[in-house]
Amino acid sequence: MTRPSRIGAEAALAQLSGWQVAKGEREAISRTYRFADFNTAFAFMTRVAIRAEQLDHHPEWFNVYNRVEVILTTHDADGVTELDVKLASFMDGAAKAAGAE
């Protein structure tokens, strides 16, 4: 599979709502989702994990109770690519379906 080339965080953010440039030294985008409870947050993570495997593109994330913090970057492109936009868009749809704030 050919990996996408780097588009940059700003170009990615122009295609997404609710995401921001991640803090830190590297180029990445981030978002925090809040769910009704832990089970809903974990179900969201499971749904995203299945899609991430299909895309061969895995998020960095942190979960505490009903909160899931996500960072996306394409490591082999050393920055943000369309693959990050694709996974972020999927996450947004999955979160909305799960009733995330």
Secondary structure, DSSP 8 states (H G I E B T S, - for coil): -----B--HHHHHTT-SS-EE-SSSS--EEEEEE-SSHHHHHHHHHHHHHHHHHHT---EEEEETTEEEEEE-BGGGTB-BHHHHHHHHHHHHHHHHTT--
